[in-house]
């Protein structure tokens, strides 16, 4: 059986967790989890991080409605990093963009790859 | 212009870097970079991490030959995490598997999703 206690946490009791869109493969964000937030994520099916700034559980989308529904959790070889395959409601990024990784470095310059979702023309 | 000094590093001068296969979208691994390893990665086109255990540059694949060729570097909204889109030679994982995230949690149990690449029948 899987037990979060058998993961390797850092000095603050946290592991980085990558959220990836299970359907498109897009990497959406990286945040942090402690053992309890991992258990909550598995129990509820809603991805729940640990907010380092607020020192509190951060059930993604609880206030914004932009929830991350867990499709599958994966563990890396060193057991010190998680990959969350998710179905993301709306934007994952607090800026309103689909992903937090919207800035590319091209020819030494930063290039913004996308605008907030509400700014995009509807299909 | 992009300057690694304008990223937000942790207390150890590091940021987490996610490596993703640029073609398939597969998330391969997560490791850490300092400002110098980011510069080396951009200068050489070979993804170079900072090894926390060895406290030394870790030019991925330098000894194994399983190099990560940088296709594009991306920065997240908080500027404290990087996404490396790469072309990966051979396995990314030190266990010989294509990705480090080869363990899934399904129905409360850990399930191994793949074997080392050399064990796989050739196509």
gemmi code that builds the backbone of each chain (N, CA, C; Angstrom):
import gemmi

chains = {
    "A": [
        ("UNK", (0.840, -1.201, 0.000), (0.000, 0.000, 0.000), (0.874, 1.249, 0.000)),
        ("UNK", (0.355, 2.294, -0.615), (1.098, 3.552, -0.623), (0.875, 4.300, 0.686)),
        ("UNK", (1.966, 4.783, 1.262), (1.900, 5.589, 2.485), (2.768, 6.833, 2.265)),
        ("UNK", (2.166, 8.038, 2.346), (2.956, 9.252, 2.133), (4.184, 9.319, 3.041)),
        ("UNK", (4.131, 8.670, 4.195), (5.262, 8.702, 5.124), (6.508, 8.066, 4.518)),
        ("UNK", (6.323, 7.245, 3.487), (7.460, 6.585, 2.853), (8.094, 7.409, 1.735)),
        ("UNK", (7.657, 8.644, 1.584), (8.318, 9.546, 0.648), (9.471, 10.246, 1.360)),
        ("UNK", (10.335, 10.886, 0.578), (11.463, 11.610, 1.157), (11.155, 13.100, 1.117)),
        ("UNK", (10.847, 13.667, 2.278), (10.495, 15.082, 2.367), (11.738, 15.910, 2.661)),
        ("UNK", (11.671, 17.190, 2.300), (12.803, 18.079, 2.594), (12.760, 18.516, 4.057)),
        ("UNK", (13.651, 19.412, 4.417), (13.787, 19.830, 5.820), (12.497, 20.455, 6.355)),
        ("UNK", (11.655, 20.964, 5.442), (10.387, 21.570, 5.845), (9.216, 20.596, 5.753)),
        ("UNK", (9.532, 19.331, 5.486), (8.476, 18.333, 5.397), (7.692, 18.407, 4.099)),
        ("UNK", (8.326, 18.910, 3.035), (7.630, 19.124, 1.763), (8.300, 18.369, 0.607)),
        ("UNK", (7.498, 18.083, -0.407), (8.020, 17.608, -1.694), (7.429, 18.485, -2.799)),
        ("UNK", (8.210, 18.732, -3.865), (7.641, 19.457, -5.001), (6.675, 18.550, -5.763)),
        ("UNK", (5.582, 19.149, -6.224), (4.583, 18.407, -6.993), (4.327, 19.146, -8.309)),
        ("UNK", (4.526, 18.447, -9.400), (4.297, 18.993, -10.736), (2.879, 18.632, -11.157)),
        ("UNK", (2.129, 19.610, -11.655), (0.801, 19.303, -12.198), (0.880, 19.315, -13.720)),
        ("UNK", (0.423, 18.223, -14.319), (0.440, 18.084, -15.777), (-0.969, 17.749, -16.252)),
        ("UNK", (-1.408, 18.413, -17.299), (-2.704, 18.109, -17.904), (-2.670, 16.672, -18.432)),
        ("UNK", (-3.536, 15.833, -17.883), (-3.502, 14.408, -18.221), (-3.814, 14.158, -19.687)),
        ("UNK", (-4.548, 15.064, -20.295), (-4.972, 14.848, -21.684), (-3.973, 15.429, -22.681)),
        ("UNK", (-3.569, 16.679, -22.467), (-2.707, 17.355, -23.444), (-1.223, 17.198, -23.141)),
        ("UNK", (-0.875, 16.811, -21.911), (0.532, 16.705, -21.533), (1.155, 18.029, -21.119)),
        ("UNK", (0.389, 19.110, -21.196), (0.927, 20.417, -20.831), (1.301, 20.453, -19.342)),
        ("UNK", (2.512, 20.943, -19.054), (2.897, 21.136, -17.654), (2.280, 22.442, -17.190)),
        ("UNK", (1.483, 22.376, -16.135), (0.674, 23.521, -15.711), (1.343, 24.359, -14.624)),
        ("UNK", (1.949, 23.718, -13.644), (2.504, 24.443, -12.500), (3.330, 23.502, -11.649)),
        ("UNK", (4.060, 24.092, -10.717), (4.723, 23.326, -9.668), (4.397, 23.986, -8.339)),
        ("UNK", (4.015, 23.164, -7.367), (3.790, 23.673, -6.017), (4.272, 22.599, -5.048)),
        ("UNK", (3.973, 22.774, -3.766), (4.556, 21.903, -2.748), (3.478, 21.182, -1.963)),
        ("UNK", (3.820, 19.994, -1.490), (2.888, 19.189, -0.694), (3.595, 18.642, 0.539)),
        ("UNK", (2.860, 18.565, 1.630), (3.338, 17.790, 2.775), (2.533, 16.481, 2.823)),
        ("UNK", (2.828, 15.633, 3.794), (2.189, 14.320, 3.832), (0.665, 14.448, 3.915)),
        ("UNK", (0.197, 15.385, 4.724), (-1.251, 15.531, 4.886), (-1.930, 16.031, 3.615)),
        ("UNK", (-1.267, 16.917, 2.880), (-1.900, 17.406, 1.650), (-1.929, 16.303, 0.586)),
        ("UNK", (-0.945, 15.417, 0.613), (-0.974, 14.266, -0.294), (-2.169, 13.368, 0.051)),
        ("UNK", (-2.358, 13.104, 1.332), (-3.496, 12.271, 1.747), (-4.817, 12.918, 1.362)),
        ("UNK", (-4.906, 14.230, 1.577), (-6.142, 14.932, 1.198), (-6.399, 14.847, -0.294)),
        ("UNK", (-5.322, 14.985, -1.072), (-5.444, 14.914, -2.529), (-5.983, 13.549, -2.956)),
        ("UNK", (-5.425, 12.495, -2.363), (-5.854, 11.140, -2.730), (-7.267, 10.860, -2.216)),
        ("UNK", (-7.580, 11.363, -1.044), (-8.897, 11.091, -0.444), (-10.011, 11.835, -1.171)),
        ("UNK", (-9.737, 13.070, -1.563), (-10.801, 13.909, -2.130), (-10.825, 13.905, -3.654)),
        ("UNK", (-9.677, 13.582, -4.281), (-9.593, 13.678, -5.741), (-9.385, 15.096, -6.230)),
        ("UNK", (-9.278, 16.037, -5.293), (-8.958, 17.430, -5.652), (-7.541, 17.726, -5.185)),
        ("UNK", (-6.695, 18.187, -6.114), (-5.289, 18.391, -5.781), (-5.173, 19.500, -4.737)),
        ("UNK", (-4.529, 19.162, -3.629), (-4.399, 20.061, -2.479), (-2.923, 20.206, -2.123)),
        ("UNK", (-2.431, 21.436, -2.281), (-1.027, 21.710, -1.980), (-0.906, 22.240, -0.560)),
        ("UNK", (0.370, 22.488, -0.180), (0.652, 23.175, 1.064), (1.234, 24.536, 0.697)),
        ("UNK", (0.555, 25.587, 1.099), (1.024, 26.929, 0.785), (2.156, 27.311, 1.744)),
        ("UNK", (3.348, 27.512, 1.178), (4.499, 27.873, 2.015), (4.340, 29.291, 2.562)),
        ("UNK", (3.708, 30.173, 1.776), (3.567, 31.560, 2.236), (2.491, 31.678, 3.329)),
        ("UNK", (1.401, 30.935, 3.167), (0.310, 31.022, 4.140), (0.432, 29.971, 5.242)),
        ("UNK", (1.335, 28.971, 5.020), (1.461, 27.852, 5.967), (0.088, 27.233, 6.235)),
        ("UNK", (-0.568, 26.881, 5.130), (-1.920, 26.329, 5.243), (-2.197, 25.445, 4.025)),
        ("UNK", (-3.184, 24.573, 4.146), (-3.591, 23.780, 2.986), (-4.092, 24.702, 1.899)),
        ("UNK", (-3.844, 24.293, 0.669), (-4.234, 25.087, -0.485), (-4.938, 24.127, -1.452)),
        ("UNK", (-6.255, 24.009, -1.220), (-7.050, 23.167, -2.118), (-7.246, 23.959, -3.403)),
        ("UNK", (-6.495, 23.577, -4.407), (-6.441, 24.340, -5.652), (-7.839, 24.593, -6.209)),
        ("UNK", (-8.164, 25.872, -6.418), (-9.443, 26.220, -7.023), (-10.579, 26.356, -6.025)),
        ("UNK", (-10.276, 26.202, -4.733), (-11.343, 26.248, -3.720), (-12.070, 27.591, -3.752)),
        ("UNK", (-11.323, 28.676, -3.951), (-11.966, 29.986, -4.024), (-12.227, 30.398, -5.472)),
        ("UNK", (-11.290, 30.101, -6.370), (-11.427, 30.553, -7.762), (-12.342, 29.651, -8.591)),
        ("UNK", (-12.528, 28.418, -8.130), (-13.293, 27.456, -8.925), (-12.449, 26.714, -9.942)),
        ("UNK", (-11.188, 27.128, -10.077), (-10.305, 26.480, -11.056), (-9.625, 25.263, -10.435)),
        ("UNK", (-10.423, 24.254, -10.213), (-9.938, 23.065, -9.522), (-9.063, 22.190, -10.395)),
        ("UNK", (-8.211, 21.439, -9.702), (-7.445, 20.376, -10.362), (-7.990, 19.044, -9.867)),
        ("UNK", (-8.562, 18.289, -10.789), (-9.099, 16.980, -10.463), (-8.004, 15.947, -10.713)),
        ("UNK", (-7.691, 15.173, -9.703), (-6.607, 14.203, -9.831), (-7.027, 13.035, -10.713)),
        ("UNK", (-6.233, 12.782, -11.742), (-6.426, 11.586, -12.563), (-5.500, 10.483, -12.065)),
        ("UNK", (-4.233, 10.838, -11.842), (-3.297, 9.835, -11.311), (-2.107, 10.539, -10.683)),
        ("UNK", (-1.633, 9.996, -9.571), (-0.433, 10.489, -8.922), (0.732, 9.570, -9.255)),
        ("UNK", (1.869, 10.185, -9.578), (3.074, 9.385, -9.834), (4.203, 9.852, -8.920)),
        ("UNK", (5.113, 8.944, -8.631), (6.225, 9.178, -7.704), (7.522, 8.986, -8.487)),
        ("UNK", (8.516, 9.820, -8.221), (9.769, 9.628, -8.976), (10.683, 8.625, -8.257)),
        ("UNK", (11.753, 8.264, -8.951), (12.673, 7.208, -8.499), (13.257, 7.493, -7.125)),
        ("UNK", (13.506, 8.748, -6.819), (14.089, 9.109, -5.525), (13.019, 9.329, -4.449)),
        ("UNK", (11.768, 9.205, -4.830), (10.636, 9.379, -3.913), (10.641, 10.755, -3.253)),
        ("UNK", (11.192, 11.745, -3.955), (11.213, 13.102, -3.401), (10.574, 14.116, -4.331)),
        ("UNK", (9.782, 13.634, -5.274), (9.054, 14.517, -6.191), (7.827, 13.781, -6.699)),
        ("UNK", (6.725, 14.523, -6.877), (5.478, 13.932, -7.339), (5.060, 14.546, -8.668)),
        ("UNK", (4.382, 13.744, -9.460), (3.776, 14.218, -10.709), (2.281, 13.957, -10.608)),
        ("UNK", (1.496, 15.026, -10.693), (0.046, 14.900, -10.615), (-0.531, 15.039, -12.020)),
        ("UNK", (-1.112, 13.987, -12.527), (-1.830, 14.063, -13.797), (-3.236, 14.526, -13.462)),
        ("UNK", (-3.638, 15.641, -14.053), (-4.873, 16.295, -13.609), (-5.781, 16.671, -14.784)),
        ("UNK", (-7.038, 16.903, -14.427), (-7.957, 17.603, -15.314), (-8.161, 18.969, -14.687)),
        ("UNK", (-7.725, 20.007, -15.396), (-7.710, 21.361, -14.853), (-8.935, 22.130, -15.322)),
        ("UNK", (-9.699, 22.640, -14.365), (-10.787, 23.561, -14.717), (-10.196, 24.947, -14.930)),
        ("UNK", (-10.413, 25.533, -16.080), (-9.963, 26.899, -16.345), (-8.455, 27.029, -16.272)),
        ("UNK", (-7.971, 28.234, -15.944), (-6.531, 28.457, -15.898), (-5.921, 27.860, -14.631)),
        ("UNK", (-4.695, 27.337, -14.754), (-3.971, 26.858, -13.577), (-3.244, 28.008, -12.899)),
        ("UNK", (-2.884, 29.035, -13.670), (-2.037, 30.119, -13.157), (-2.886, 31.235, -12.545)),
        ("UNK", (-2.357, 31.840, -11.485), (-3.076, 32.922, -10.810), (-3.171, 34.168, -11.695)),
        ("UNK", (-2.382, 34.203, -12.787), (-2.462, 35.322, -13.729), (-3.601, 35.126, -14.731)),
        ("UNK", (-4.287, 33.988, -14.648), (-5.377, 33.712, -15.572), (-4.941, 32.954, -16.815)),
        ("UNK", (-3.658, 32.648, -16.880), (-3.160, 31.875, -18.024), (-3.328, 30.381, -17.754)),
        ("UNK", (-3.431, 29.641, -18.819), (-3.651, 28.209, -18.703), (-2.551, 27.544, -17.878)),
        ("UNK", (-1.286, 27.913, -18.138), (-0.140, 27.343, -17.430), (0.697, 28.465, -16.823)),
        ("UNK", (1.417, 28.140, -15.767), (2.334, 29.122, -15.163), (3.584, 29.321, -16.022)),
        ("UNK", (3.877, 28.382, -16.911), (5.117, 28.435, -17.699), (4.862, 29.120, -19.041)),
        ("UNK", (4.460, 30.368, -18.972), (4.075, 31.089, -20.192), (5.185, 31.983, -20.729)),
        ("UNK", (6.354, 31.933, -20.099), (7.473, 32.758, -20.564), (8.592, 31.864, -21.085)),
        ("UNK", (9.005, 32.091, -22.315), (10.105, 31.333, -22.919), (11.330, 32.219, -23.036)),
        ("UNK", (12.494, 31.593, -23.002), (13.738, 32.305, -23.289), (14.148, 31.940, -24.713)),
        ("UNK", (14.102, 32.936, -25.595), (14.439, 32.705, -27.008), (15.457, 33.739, -27.453)),
        ("UNK", (16.578, 33.266, -27.987), (17.651, 34.159, -28.429), (18.028, 35.144, -27.322)),
        ("UNK", (18.058, 34.634, -26.102), (18.513, 35.446, -24.977), (17.481, 36.407, -24.413)),
        ("UNK", (16.283, 36.415, -24.986), (15.257, 37.343, -24.514), (14.051, 36.559, -23.980)),
        ("UNK", (13.291, 37.202, -23.099), (12.081, 36.586, -22.589), (10.904, 36.898, -23.512)),
        ("UNK", (10.170, 35.851, -23.858), (9.037, 35.985, -24.775), (7.792, 35.438, -24.082)),
        ("UNK", (6.723, 36.231, -24.048), (5.483, 35.773, -23.422), (4.668, 35.011, -24.458)),
        ("UNK", (4.317, 33.765, -24.104), (3.731, 32.870, -25.101), (2.210, 32.912, -25.136)),
        ("UNK", (1.588, 33.412, -24.067), (0.125, 33.391, -24.057), (-0.409, 34.501, -23.170)),
        ("UNK", (-1.661, 34.818, -23.381), (-2.344, 35.846, -22.598), (-3.328, 35.163, -21.648)),
        ("UNK", (-3.830, 35.893, -20.668), (-4.854, 35.300, -19.790), (-6.027, 34.749, -20.602)),
        ("UNK", (-6.617, 33.677, -20.107), (-7.632, 32.950, -20.864), (-8.833, 33.826, -21.219)),
        ("UNK", (-9.242, 34.736, -20.321), (-10.424, 35.553, -20.608), (-10.178, 36.538, -21.745)),
        ("UNK", (-8.872, 36.769, -22.038), (-8.541, 37.682, -23.124), (-8.568, 37.001, -24.489)),
        ("UNK", (-8.636, 35.682, -24.442), (-8.559, 34.962, -25.709), (-9.931, 34.940, -26.382)),
        ("UNK", (-9.936, 35.138, -27.685), (-11.220, 35.069, -28.396), (-11.818, 33.680, -28.242)),
        ("UNK", (-13.114, 33.624, -28.040), (-13.735, 32.316, -27.870), (-13.795, 31.608, -29.211)),
        ("UNK", (-13.714, 30.304, -29.162), (-13.637, 29.510, -30.397), (-14.995, 29.472, -31.095)),
    ],
    "B": [
        ("UNK", (16.618, 41.487, -22.087), (17.422, 40.256, -22.135), (17.188, 39.412, -20.886)),
        ("UNK", (17.305, 38.111, -21.051), (17.148, 37.226, -19.901), (18.440, 37.171, -19.087)),
        ("UNK", (18.302, 37.310, -17.780), (19.442, 37.207, -16.872), (19.039, 36.279, -15.729)),
        ("UNK", (19.760, 35.163, -15.544), (19.411, 34.228, -14.469), (19.337, 34.914, -13.112)),
        ("UNK", (20.067, 36.010, -12.936), (20.056, 36.718, -11.652), (18.672, 37.265, -11.323)),
        ("UNK", (17.818, 37.403, -12.325), (16.473, 37.924, -12.097), (15.449, 36.842, -11.748)),
        ("UNK", (15.911, 35.626, -11.534), (15.022, 34.577, -11.041), (15.009, 34.629, -9.514)),
        ("UNK", (14.050, 33.919, -8.926), (13.949, 33.870, -7.470), (14.481, 32.528, -6.989)),
        ("UNK", (15.668, 32.555, -6.415), (16.299, 31.323, -5.947), (15.943, 31.070, -4.481)),
        ("UNK", (16.019, 29.802, -4.071), (15.744, 29.484, -2.670), (16.970, 29.813, -1.810)),
        ("UNK", (16.898, 29.466, -0.521), (17.963, 29.825, 0.430), (19.318, 29.236, 0.026)),
        ("UNK", (19.268, 28.158, -0.774), (20.516, 27.542, -1.227), (20.943, 28.020, -2.614)),
        ("UNK", (20.249, 29.030, -3.126), (20.594, 29.548, -4.448), (20.144, 28.653, -5.587)),
        ("UNK", (19.084, 27.894, -5.366), (18.633, 26.917, -6.363), (17.182, 27.153, -6.785)),
        ("UNK", (16.855, 26.705, -7.993), (15.457, 26.613, -8.434), (15.229, 25.193, -8.958)),
        ("UNK", (14.011, 24.660, -8.753), (13.703, 23.363, -9.361), (13.524, 23.516, -10.869)),
        ("UNK", (14.009, 22.514, -11.602), (13.885, 22.504, -13.065), (13.261, 21.187, -13.495)),
        ("UNK", (12.151, 21.296, -14.203), (11.437, 20.127, -14.723), (11.925, 19.878, -16.144)),
        ("UNK", (12.274, 18.640, -16.452), (12.628, 18.296, -17.836), (11.459, 17.570, -18.483)),
        ("UNK", (11.029, 18.083, -19.632), (9.902, 17.493, -20.367), (10.344, 17.202, -21.793)),
        ("UNK", (10.015, 16.019, -22.277), (10.306, 15.671, -23.668), (9.547, 16.634, -24.585)),
        ("UNK", (10.286, 17.379, -25.399), (9.666, 18.432, -26.218), (8.717, 17.850, -27.258)),
        ("UNK", (8.949, 16.599, -27.641), (8.133, 16.013, -28.705), (6.913, 15.283, -28.145)),
        ("UNK", (7.131, 14.439, -27.134), (6.042, 13.604, -26.627), (5.285, 14.245, -25.471)),
        ("UNK", (5.907, 15.244, -24.801), (5.263, 15.860, -23.652), (5.499, 15.114, -22.353)),
        ("UNK", (6.186, 13.988, -22.434), (6.445, 13.194, -21.228), (7.309, 13.979, -20.243)),
        ("UNK", (6.891, 14.026, -18.976), (7.723, 14.636, -17.936), (8.775, 13.603, -17.537)),
        ("UNK", (10.042, 13.970, -17.660), (11.140, 13.016, -17.511), (11.740, 13.007, -16.113)),
        ("UNK", (11.919, 14.176, -15.529), (12.603, 14.256, -14.234), (12.483, 15.664, -13.677)),
        ("UNK", (12.845, 15.813, -12.410), (13.019, 17.130, -11.801), (14.366, 17.139, -11.101)),
        ("UNK", (15.141, 18.208, -11.343), (16.401, 18.382, -10.631), (16.557, 19.870, -10.347)),
        ("UNK", (17.742, 20.287, -9.900), (17.903, 21.644, -9.396), (18.983, 22.378, -10.181)),
        ("UNK", (18.824, 23.667, -10.277), (19.801, 24.500, -10.984), (20.136, 25.733, -10.150)),
        ("UNK", (21.396, 26.159, -10.238), (21.759, 27.481, -9.724), (21.975, 28.406, -10.929)),
        ("UNK", (22.288, 29.655, -10.680), (22.405, 30.614, -11.788), (23.462, 30.177, -12.803)),
        ("UNK", (24.572, 29.664, -12.322), (25.632, 29.262, -13.247), (25.233, 28.061, -14.100)),
        ("UNK", (24.501, 27.130, -13.516), (24.113, 25.963, -14.315), (23.074, 26.361, -15.360)),
        ("UNK", (22.262, 27.364, -15.050), (21.324, 27.873, -16.058), (22.098, 28.500, -17.221)),
        ("UNK", (23.093, 29.298, -16.902), (23.909, 29.920, -17.953), (24.609, 28.862, -18.797)),
        ("UNK", (25.158, 27.845, -18.141), (25.828, 26.770, -18.884), (24.856, 26.047, -19.802)),
        ("UNK", (23.636, 25.830, -19.291), (22.620, 25.144, -20.098), (22.307, 25.954, -21.357)),
        ("UNK", (22.130, 27.255, -21.182), (21.798, 28.107, -22.331), (22.995, 28.243, -23.277)),
        ("UNK", (24.191, 28.315, -22.721), (25.385, 28.505, -23.549), (25.726, 27.255, -24.356)),
        ("UNK", (25.572, 26.095, -23.733), (26.026, 24.858, -24.371), (24.911, 24.120, -25.094)),
        ("UNK", (23.652, 24.353, -24.683), (22.543, 23.601, -25.268), (22.378, 22.223, -24.639)),
        ("UNK", (23.239, 21.911, -23.662), (23.114, 20.651, -22.920), (22.644, 20.979, -21.509)),
        ("UNK", (21.554, 20.349, -21.109), (20.971, 20.680, -19.812), (21.947, 20.286, -18.695)),
        ("UNK", (22.273, 21.270, -17.868), (23.262, 21.103, -16.799), (22.642, 21.516, -15.473)),
        ("UNK", (22.503, 20.545, -14.584), (21.918, 20.800, -13.274), (23.025, 21.086, -12.250)),
        ("UNK", (22.583, 21.370, -11.015), (23.495, 21.462, -9.896), (23.190, 20.276, -8.989)),
        ("UNK", (24.168, 19.431, -8.778), (23.970, 18.270, -7.929), (24.062, 18.685, -6.468)),
        ("UNK", (22.941, 18.547, -5.748), (22.938, 18.921, -4.337), (23.775, 17.957, -3.499)),
        ("UNK", (23.815, 16.672, -3.906), (24.585, 15.701, -3.123), (26.086, 15.877, -3.353)),
        ("UNK", (26.464, 16.161, -4.585), (27.896, 16.292, -4.898), (28.357, 17.744, -4.808)),
        ("UNK", (27.398, 18.688, -4.745), (27.733, 20.117, -4.747), (28.649, 20.437, -5.938)),
        ("UNK", (28.157, 20.048, -7.107), (28.962, 20.222, -8.324), (28.015, 20.292, -9.526)),
        ("UNK", (28.490, 20.857, -10.638), (27.701, 20.855, -11.860), (27.449, 19.419, -12.282)),
        ("UNK", (26.281, 19.227, -12.863), (25.880, 17.893, -13.304), (25.371, 18.062, -14.736)),
        ("UNK", (26.320, 17.951, -15.671), (25.955, 18.024, -17.081), (25.322, 16.686, -17.442)),
        ("UNK", (24.005, 16.707, -17.540), (23.231, 15.466, -17.696), (23.759, 14.647, -18.882)),
        ("UNK", (24.122, 13.389, -18.611), (24.582, 12.490, -19.657), (26.067, 12.590, -19.967)),
        ("UNK", (26.789, 13.400, -19.218), (28.215, 13.588, -19.501), (28.975, 12.265, -19.415)),
        ("UNK", (28.624, 11.467, -18.416), (29.293, 10.161, -18.297), (28.477, 9.044, -18.961)),
        ("UNK", (27.157, 9.093, -18.819), (26.310, 8.012, -19.344), (26.056, 8.135, -20.840)),
        ("UNK", (26.202, 9.348, -21.370), (25.865, 9.577, -22.774), (24.400, 9.923, -22.977)),
        ("UNK", (23.610, 9.816, -21.912), (22.173, 10.100, -22.024), (21.911, 11.590, -21.823)),
        ("UNK", (22.331, 12.344, -22.795), (22.261, 13.801, -22.699), (20.857, 14.338, -22.886)),
        ("UNK", (20.654, 15.521, -22.315), (19.428, 16.282, -22.563), (19.799, 17.504, -23.389)),
        ("UNK", (19.286, 17.529, -24.604), (19.534, 18.656, -25.495), (18.408, 19.669, -25.301)),
        ("UNK", (18.784, 20.888, -24.984), (17.770, 21.904, -24.702), (17.080, 22.364, -25.986)),
        ("UNK", (15.774, 22.273, -25.998), (14.989, 22.826, -27.105), (14.506, 24.220, -26.731)),
        ("UNK", (13.944, 24.346, -25.524), (13.518, 25.670, -25.060), (13.399, 25.679, -23.543)),
        ("UNK", (13.817, 26.797, -22.961), (13.666, 26.985, -21.522), (12.466, 27.874, -21.259)),
        ("UNK", (11.671, 27.511, -20.277), (10.526, 28.337, -19.875), (10.607, 28.654, -18.377)),
        ("UNK", (10.007, 29.780, -18.014), (10.058, 30.303, -16.652), (8.630, 30.402, -16.144)),
        ("UNK", (8.404, 30.082, -14.875), (7.026, 30.187, -14.390), (6.732, 31.594, -13.870)),
        ("UNK", (5.458, 31.828, -13.572), (4.957, 33.156, -13.201), (5.669, 33.747, -11.990)),
        ("UNK", (6.063, 32.886, -11.053), (6.740, 33.364, -9.842), (8.256, 33.441, -10.030)),
        ("UNK", (8.719, 33.034, -11.186), (10.150, 33.056, -11.515), (10.974, 32.216, -10.537)),
        ("UNK", (10.343, 31.200, -9.977), (11.091, 30.346, -9.052), (11.060, 28.875, -9.461)),
        ("UNK", (10.733, 28.628, -10.733), (10.732, 27.262, -11.263), (10.945, 27.335, -12.771)),
        ("UNK", (11.688, 26.355, -13.294), (11.978, 26.318, -14.728), (11.401, 25.051, -15.352)),
        ("UNK", (11.041, 25.175, -16.618), (10.617, 24.024, -17.412), (11.562, 23.927, -18.597)),
        ("UNK", (12.262, 22.798, -18.712), (13.192, 22.580, -19.808), (12.548, 21.640, -20.823)),
        ("UNK", (12.278, 22.138, -22.006), (11.804, 21.272, -23.077), (13.048, 20.697, -23.737)),
        ("UNK", (13.139, 19.385, -23.768), (14.393, 18.742, -24.166), (14.182, 17.636, -25.198)),
        ("UNK", (15.296, 17.307, -25.853), (15.387, 16.054, -26.600), (16.308, 15.171, -25.784)),
        ("UNK", (15.766, 14.074, -25.307), (16.502, 13.202, -24.383), (17.113, 12.025, -25.125)),
        ("UNK", (18.427, 11.873, -25.003), (19.079, 10.657, -25.521), (18.889, 9.542, -24.511)),
        ("UNK", (18.331, 8.420, -24.922), (18.181, 7.259, -24.043), (17.311, 7.553, -22.835)),
        ("UNK", (17.563, 6.819, -21.742), (16.747, 7.008, -20.545), (17.144, 8.278, -19.796)),
        ("UNK", (16.163, 8.952, -19.194), (16.461, 10.104, -18.347), (16.774, 9.646, -16.925)),
        ("UNK", (16.243, 8.496, -16.531), (16.362, 8.057, -15.136), (17.611, 7.207, -14.929)),
        ("UNK", (18.219, 7.369, -13.758), (19.427, 6.597, -13.442), (19.126, 5.104, -13.312)),
        ("UNK", (17.860, 4.734, -13.227), (17.479, 3.315, -13.176), (17.398, 2.709, -14.576)),
        ("UNK", (17.611, 3.541, -15.600), (17.550, 3.052, -16.973), (16.178, 3.201, -17.600)),
        ("UNK", (15.245, 3.734, -16.824), (13.906, 3.935, -17.375), (13.834, 5.281, -18.090)),
        ("UNK", (12.923, 5.358, -19.022), (12.785, 6.564, -19.828), (12.551, 7.788, -18.945)),
        ("UNK", (11.658, 7.669, -17.975), (11.325, 8.770, -17.068), (11.520, 8.329, -15.626)),
        ("UNK", (11.770, 9.299, -14.749), (11.879, 8.995, -13.316), (10.511, 8.715, -12.688)),
        ("UNK", (9.448, 9.144, -13.350), (8.100, 9.021, -12.772), (7.432, 7.733, -13.255)),
        ("UNK", (8.043, 6.604, -12.912), (7.564, 5.313, -13.422), (6.674, 4.586, -12.413)),
        ("UNK", (6.400, 5.217, -11.269), (5.560, 4.581, -10.254), (4.252, 5.357, -10.112)),
        ("UNK", (3.151, 4.669, -10.263), (1.831, 5.282, -10.106), (1.190, 4.789, -8.817)),
        ("UNK", (0.327, 5.620, -8.263), (-0.488, 5.190, -7.125), (-1.889, 4.915, -7.655)),
        ("UNK", (-2.280, 3.637, -7.603), (-3.591, 3.225, -8.130), (-4.309, 2.388, -7.072)),
        ("UNK", (-5.521, 2.789, -6.733), (-6.301, 2.090, -5.711), (-5.487, 1.911, -4.436)),
        ("UNK", (-4.692, 2.939, -4.095), (-3.959, 2.906, -2.834), (-2.660, 2.128, -2.860)),
        ("UNK", (-2.336, 1.534, -4.015), (-1.112, 0.740, -4.113), (-0.155, 1.348, -5.127)),
        ("UNK", (1.135, 1.063, -4.972), (2.123, 1.533, -5.936), (2.256, 0.531, -7.078)),
        ("UNK", (2.207, 1.041, -8.302), (2.261, 0.202, -9.493), (3.412, 0.695, -10.358)),
        ("UNK", (4.307, -0.212, -10.735), (5.435, 0.171, -11.584), (4.992, 0.108, -13.039)),
        ("UNK", (5.160, 1.239, -13.748), (4.579, 1.363, -15.090), (5.518, 0.951, -16.210)),
        ("UNK", (6.823, 0.904, -15.924), (7.741, 0.558, -17.010), (9.005, -0.062, -16.449)),
        ("UNK", (9.702, -0.789, -17.318), (10.957, -1.433, -16.951), (12.108, -0.634, -17.569)),
        ("UNK", (13.342, -0.892, -17.138), (14.475, -0.215, -17.771), (14.479, -0.432, -19.287)),
        ("UNK", (14.941, 0.580, -20.027), (14.844, 0.561, -21.485), (15.544, -0.639, -22.107)),
        ("UNK", (16.673, -1.063, -21.535), (17.407, -2.181, -22.145), (16.666, -3.496, -22.015)),
        ("UNK", (15.684, -3.535, -21.067), (14.904, -4.756, -20.883), (13.738, -4.853, -21.871)),
        ("UNK", (13.473, -3.738, -22.549), (12.309, -3.741, -23.426), (12.652, -4.406, -24.761)),
        ("UNK", (11.759, -5.237, -25.254), (12.012, -5.856, -26.557), (12.162, -4.780, -27.620)),
        ("UNK", (13.103, -4.960, -28.533), (13.288, -3.956, -29.579), (12.149, -4.050, -30.583)),
        ("UNK", (11.831, -2.935, -31.151), (10.676, -2.858, -32.053), (10.996, -3.544, -33.379)),
    ],
}
model = gemmi.Model(1)
for chain_id, residues in chains.items():
    chain = gemmi.Chain(chain_id)
    for i, (resn, *xyz) in enumerate(residues, 1):
        res = gemmi.Residue()
        res.name, res.seqid = resn, gemmi.SeqId(i, " ")
        for name, pos in zip(("N", "CA", "C"), xyz):
            atom = gemmi.Atom()
            atom.name, atom.element = name, gemmi.Element(name[0])
            atom.pos, atom.b_iso = gemmi.Position(*pos), 0.0
            res.add_atom(atom)
        chain.add_residue(res)
    model.add_chain(chain)
structure = gemmi.Structure()
structure.add_model(model)
structure.setup_entities()
